[in-house]
Structure formats: C-alpha cells, structure tokens
Amino acid sequence: MMWNGGHGIFGGLMMVIFWAFIIGLIFLAVRGFSTRSDTGNGQTAMDVLRERYARGEIDEDEFERRLAKLESPKR
C-alpha cells in the first residue's frame, strides 16, 4: 500500500515532524517575546533607580522620594 504518492509511511511521518518543528518554533518565539522584562536584563526597580541617580539623571530629592515610595509597604 503506497501513501503520499509513493513515499509510504516515511513521507507522512516527515510531514508530521515538519509541522511539529514549525509549531515549536512559533511557540518558542511567542514565549520569548512575552517574557521579556521592561529593563531588559532582569534588573529590579531599585537597581534602575540607583543607576539613574549614579548617572545624574535624577537629583537627590527625586531619588529619596522614589526610594521611599519603593520601600513603602503595599496596600
């Protein structure tokens, strides 16, 4: 008995493997794009705040205000 134009079971199996590979790539791409953080390298908000203060992007008053906000207990 010949399936898929003479390729037998091998042709059908290769078709299933091909589509499984394509679906797997799509799944990995979607998962990779959806789990990226805003900071890009896993930094916490506190780390970003400290870096901005060290670079001079914010002054001491702004740093202290934001630091207090980050350290305050959440409601």
Backbone hydrogen bonds in HBPLUS format (Angstrom, degrees):
<---DONOR---> <-ACCEPTOR-->    atom                        ^
c    i                          cat <-CA-CA->   ^        H-A-AA   ^      H-
h    n   atom  resd res      DA  || num        DHA   H-A  angle D-A-AA Bond
n    s   type  num  typ     dist DA aas  dist angle  dist       angle   num
A0007-HIS N   A0003-TRP O   3.12 MM   4  6.08 126.0  2.43 156.9 170.9     1
A0008-GLY N   A0003-TRP O   3.12 MM   5  4.61 132.3  2.36 141.8 138.1     2
A0011-GLY N   A0007-HIS O   3.40 MM   4  4.96 153.3  2.48 113.5 117.5     3
A0013-LEU N   A0009-ILE O   2.88 MM   4  6.07 160.2  1.92 157.8 164.0     4
A0014-MET N   A0010-PHE O   2.93 MM   4  6.07 156.3  1.98 146.5 152.7     5
A0015-MET N   A0011-GLY O   3.08 MM   4  6.26 146.7  2.20 139.8 148.5     6
A0016-VAL N   A0012-GLY O   3.10 MM   4  6.42 156.7  2.16 147.0 152.2     7
A0017-ILE N   A0013-LEU O   2.98 MM   4  6.24 162.6  2.01 152.0 156.7     8
A0018-PHE N   A0014-MET O   2.88 MM   4  5.98 158.7  1.92 145.4 151.4     9
A0019-TRP N   A0015-MET O   3.07 MM   4  6.30 168.3  2.08 152.9 154.6    10
A0020-ALA N   A0016-VAL O   2.95 MM   4  6.08 153.0  2.03 147.2 155.3    11
A0021-PHE N   A0017-ILE O   2.95 MM   4  6.10 152.3  2.03 147.2 154.3    12
A0022-ILE N   A0018-PHE O   3.03 MM   4  6.35 158.4  2.08 150.6 156.1    13
A0023-ILE N   A0019-TRP O   2.96 MM   4  6.08 168.1  1.98 150.0 153.1    14
A0024-GLY N   A0020-ALA O   2.91 MM   4  6.00 152.8  1.99 141.5 149.6    15
A0025-LEU N   A0021-PHE O   2.97 MM   4  6.24 154.1  2.03 148.6 155.0    16
A0026-ILE N   A0022-ILE O   3.07 MM   4  6.35 159.1  2.11 149.8 155.3    17
A0027-PHE N   A0023-ILE O   2.94 MM   4  6.14 159.0  1.98 148.7 154.6    18
A0028-LEU N   A0024-GLY O   2.96 MM   4  6.19 164.7  1.98 151.7 155.1    19
A0029-ALA N   A0025-LEU O   2.96 MM   4  6.12 155.7  2.02 147.6 154.3    20
A0030-VAL N   A0026-ILE O   2.98 MM   4  6.18 165.0  2.01 153.6 157.0    21
A0031-ARG N   A0027-PHE O   2.96 MM   4  6.13 166.0  1.98 153.2 157.5    22
A0032-GLY N   A0028-LEU O   2.90 MM   4  5.95 154.1  1.96 142.6 149.9    23
A0033-PHE N   A0029-ALA O   3.03 MM   4  6.23 156.6  2.09 149.3 154.4    24
A0034-SER N   A0030-VAL O   3.01 MM   4  6.10 148.6  2.11 147.2 155.8    25
A0035-THR N   A0031-ARG O   3.23 MM   4  6.23 132.3  2.48 143.5 151.8    26
A0048-VAL N   A0044-THR O   3.12 MM   4  6.47 161.0  2.16 152.5 156.9    27
A0049-LEU N   A0045-ALA O   2.94 MM   4  6.14 158.1  1.99 146.9 153.1    28
A0050-ARG N   A0046-MET O   2.96 MM   4  6.20 163.1  1.99 150.6 154.6    29
A0051-GLU N   A0047-ASP O   2.95 MM   4  6.19 156.5  2.01 148.4 155.1    30
A0052-ARG N   A0048-VAL O   2.93 MM   4  6.15 160.7  1.96 152.2 157.1    31
A0053-TYR N   A0049-LEU O   3.02 MM   4  6.26 155.3  2.08 149.3 156.0    32
A0054-ALA N   A0050-ARG O   2.92 MM   4  6.10 159.0  1.97 147.1 153.1    33
A0055-ARG N   A0051-GLU O   2.93 MM   4  6.14 148.3  2.03 148.3 156.3    34
A0057-GLU N   A0052-ARG O   2.90 MM   5  5.21 143.8  2.03 164.7 162.0    35
A0056-GLY N   A0053-TYR O   3.09 MM   3  5.08 148.0  2.19  99.1 109.0    36
A0063-PHE N   A0059-ASP O   2.94 MM   4  6.17 158.6  1.98 151.6 158.4    37
A0064-GLU N   A0060-GLU O   2.88 MM   4  6.09 167.4  1.90 154.7 157.2    38
A0065-ARG N   A0061-ASP O   2.94 MM   4  6.14 158.7  1.99 148.4 154.6    39
A0066-ARG N   A0062-GLU O   2.96 MM   4  6.14 167.4  1.98 152.3 155.6    40
A0067-LEU N   A0063-PHE O   2.80 MM   4  5.91 154.3  1.87 150.6 159.1    41
A0068-ALA N   A0064-GLU O   2.94 MM   4  6.06 161.4  1.97 146.9 151.2    42
A0069-LYS N   A0065-ARG O   3.11 MM   4  6.35 152.4  2.19 140.3 148.0    43
A0070-LEU N   A0066-ARG O   2.92 MM   4  6.20 154.4  1.99 147.9 154.4    44
A0071-GLU N   A0067-LEU O   2.94 MM   4  6.14 150.6  2.03 149.6 157.7    45
A0072-SER N   A0068-ALA O   3.01 MM   4  6.00 125.4  2.32 141.3 153.0    46
